[in-house]
Amino acid sequence: MSDPRPTLDQLQVFLAIVEAGSFAGAARQLGRATSVVSYTIANLEAQLGLELFDRESTRKPQLTDAGKAMLSEARVVARGVGSLIAKAKGLTSGLEAEVTLTVDVMLPPCVLVQVLNAFQAEFPTVSLRLHVEALGAVTQHVLDGVSDLGVSGPLARDIIGIERRNIGAIRMIPVAAPSHPLAKLDSEQVDVQAPEHVQLVLTDRSKLTEGQEHGVVSAKTWRIADLGAKFMLLRSGIGWGSMPEEMVRDDVAAGRLARLAMTGWDRNLYLLQSVRRTDTALGPAGSWLLARLKAALGEDREAMNATRSAA
């Protein structure tokens, strides 16, 4: 009794016939004799107990209902095997099977999406694991070996075994709900009264930057571990605080948030740094990802400066 399991070669011949529209066309595409192609399909049909092509009622072979049902499954198998072969070739050439990236929550989503779309196109066989953290938690991930690469905010101290390099910056702006008392004041009044109002501050979930302050001017603070929650509270009118300009630009334009007229905050930049372990080299995909992030953040910084000049 013949083995009922189709071989990859049989499925490739089946797909070639469908693509070429004929046995002879598939033979030319595969570089085989037409008789070999016909024999291969006859064996496949015998093994499956199904007639895949109607060879009698039309001049060119047409898929039967059973053939149509098998077509999608054959394509899935062929794609899967193709992906397996591509990944194996990548591994033998030193390409990583997976890259793990941890990014600071302040990183503009448009930059991240742009870079990861390009990464997927450039390295289709490499899996990506993404974490989003705040402040020192990014570096902690890299230090603990959870991530190969990090994009983090500033860290006040050096850490043995960690290399940090500046790759960009994000402009932070002070905002509050339009109903907040500070939203109605001019710059001189805001500077005086802001310390008397609750300031919403993003807090750290790691020990690396515990107690480190970023732009805190008020004696009254609410510490929040999630940037999304901070954004929600700002819009609801609970306190004031700084946010990445790109993240709140639409809300400011629509009047859902008001930009506070605080002196000197146009120069308030949140520096971004690449983070990696010095005892572990990045592979080709990780190195490409780092270079692309740096380039994208550089382009974003140029756009930011152009916007500032126009203003």
N, C-alpha and C positions, 0 to 999 in steps of 0.2 A: 504494500500500500504506500502511495506517495505521501510525502510530508505535506499536510494541508496548510502549513505556514508559508505565506509568500516571501520571496527574497526581496532585498532592496533593489536588485537588478531588475526583477520582474516589474516592480512598481515604477521604476524609472522608465522602462520601455512602455508601460501602459500610459504614463503621463506624456511621453514623447509622441505617441500616436495621437493623443487628444490635442496636443499643441500643434502638431504638423498637419493634422487632418487626414492622414493616410498612413498606411503601413510603409509605403515606399518613402514618404517624406520623413518618417521617423527613422528609417534605416539610414538615409543620408545624414540626418542630424546626429545619429549615434555612431556613424562610420561602420555599419554592419550590413550584411546581406539582408534583403527583404525576407527571405525564407527563414532566417534566424529570428527576426522580429516576430514573424507569424508563429513560429514554433514556440517562442517564449510566451506569447499571449495564450496560445492554445493550452500550454501547461498550466498557466496561471488560472485559466477558466476551469480546467479540470480539477485543480487543487481546491478552488473555492466552491465548485459545484454551481457556478453561475455563468451565464453568457453575458459578457461585458460589451461586446460590439455586435450590431446587426450588420452582417456582411452580405445579405441576400437581397433585401428589398431596395437598397440604394447602391449606387455605384461606389461611393465612398463609405467607409465604415462609420456607422453612427452609434453613439452610446445607447445601450438599452436602459431601461429604468434601473436595473440592478447596477449597470455601469455608472450611471449618474450618481447613485447612492454611494458607490465605492470611491468616486473621484475625490470628494472632499477629504475622505479618510486617507487616501493615498497621498494627497498633498500635505496633510498634517505630518504624516510619517516622514516624507521626503524632506520637509523643512526642518523637522526635528533632527534628523540624521545630519543634514547640512550644517546645522548649528553646532552639533556635537563635534563634527570634523573641524569646523572653524575654531572652536574653543580649544581643541586639542593642539591645533597648529599654533595658536596664540600662546599656549602654555609652554610648548617646546621652544618658542622663540623668546621666552622671558616675560610675556604679557601676563598681567595679573588675572586671576579668575574673578576677583572682586576687589572693589575699592570702597573703603568706609570713610565718609566725610562728615565732620561735625562743623556746623556753621553757627555764628553768632546770630541771635534773633534779630539784631539790628540790620543784618545784611539785606539790602533791598530785594524783594521777591523777584522783580523783573530781571535783575542781574543773575540771580540763581537759576531762574527758569531758562534764560538765554544760554547760560553755560552748560546746564545739564542737557538741554536739547542737542547742543553741539557735541557733547560727550557721547550721547547715545548714538548719534550718527557716525562718529569717529571710531567708537569701540563697541560695536553691537554685541560682541560676545562677553563683554565685561559687565558683571552685575555691580550695582551701586547700592550701598547702604547709607542712608542719610539721617543724621541727627541734628536737631535744632536746640541749642542751649543758650544760656545767658552768661556773660562775663567770664569768670574763671572756670566755669564748668566745661567750656570748650577745651581749654588746655588740659584740664583733668582727664578728659576722654582720651586725648593723645598720650598723656603721661601714663595712663593705666593700660594702654594698648587697645582700647576699645575702637579707636579710629586711627587710620593711617595719616590723615591730614586734617588740620583744623583751620578755620578762619575765625579769628577771635578779636574782641575788643582789647583795649590796652591793659597791660599787667604791670603793676608797680615794681615788681622784683624779678630777677632772673631765677630760672630754675635749672638746675644741673640736668643735662641730658635733653634739654628742649631748645630748639632753635626757633627764634621768632624774627620775622622780617616784615617791615611795613609794606603793605600792598595797596592801600587806599584809605579813604576816609568818607564819613557820612556826615552831612550837615544836620545838626539837631536844632529844633526850634521850640520855643516855649509856647504852649497852647492851653486853652481852657474852653469850657462851654461859653457860648455867647451870653448866657445868663449870669456867669460868674462875675463877681465884683471887679476883678482885675481886668476883665475884658473891656471895660468902659473907661479905663484910665490911660493917660499919656505916659510916655517913657519915664519921666521924672517921678510921677506918682507911683507907677508900677514898681520901680526900683526900690522905693521906700516901703511900700506896703506888701510886696510879695513875701518877705520873710514872716509876715504875720498870718499868712494863709497856709492851709494844708498843701504840702507838695507831695505828689505821688512819685515815688522813686522805685526804679527797678532794683530788686535785691538779688543777691547771689545765692546759688544753691551749692556752691563749693567752698572749700576752706581757703583756696588760693587767693581770692580777693575779698575774703570776709572782712567787713569793716571799711573797705575802700570806697570812697565817695566819688561820684561822678556828677558834677554840676548841682550839688545840693546847697541851697542858699537859705532854706527855711528851717526854723527851729521846730516846726510842726511837720512831721513826715508820716506818710503811710508807706510801708515797705511791701512791695508786690512782686511776686516771683514770676509772673507771666505778663509779657508785653501786651497780649491781647486783652487781658483783664484790665490792665492800666488804661489802654485805649478806650475800653467800654466805660470805665469810671470817669475818665476825662470828659467824654461826650455827655455823660449823665449830669455833669456839674459838680462832681465830688472832687474838689481840689484842682490844682494846676500842675503841669509838669512838662518836661521836654520829650519830644518824639522825633523820630527820623522824618525829615521834611518830605521825602518821597512817599512815605506811608500815610501822611495826613494831608497831602496837597489837595486832594479832591474834597475832603471834608471842610478844609478852610475855604476853598473856592465856593462851595455850596452853602456856607454859613452854618454848618453843623459844629464847627470849632472856630475859635477866634485866635489869631496869632497875637500873642502879647507883645507890647512895645517895650521889651526889656533891652537896656543898653548893652551893647557888646555881644549879643547872642548870635549875630550873623557870623561871628568868627568861632562859634562853638562847634568844633569838629570832634567826631567820635572816630578815633583812629582804628583801622583794621589791620591785623597782622596775620601772616601765615604761621602756622604752628606745626612742627613735626619733630619726631625724635631723632637725635643725632646718631643713634646706634642702629637705625633702620633706614635703608635707602628706599626712596620711592621708585616704583616700577615705571614703565613707559606710560601707562594710563594715568597713574597718580601724578607724574611729572607734567603731563599734558594738562591735566585738570588744574593744577596749581598755576601754570603759565596762563591758562585761559581766564581763570578767576582774576589774576593780577591785571591782565589786559582789559577785561570787562570793567573792573573797578576804576582803572585809569580813564577809560572812555566816559564812565559815569561822572568822574571828578571833573573832566573837561566840560561836560554838559552842565554840571553844577556851577562851575566858574562862569560859563557863558550866560547862564540864567542870572547870576549875581550881577554881572556887568550890565546886562540889559536892564535890570531893575534900577 
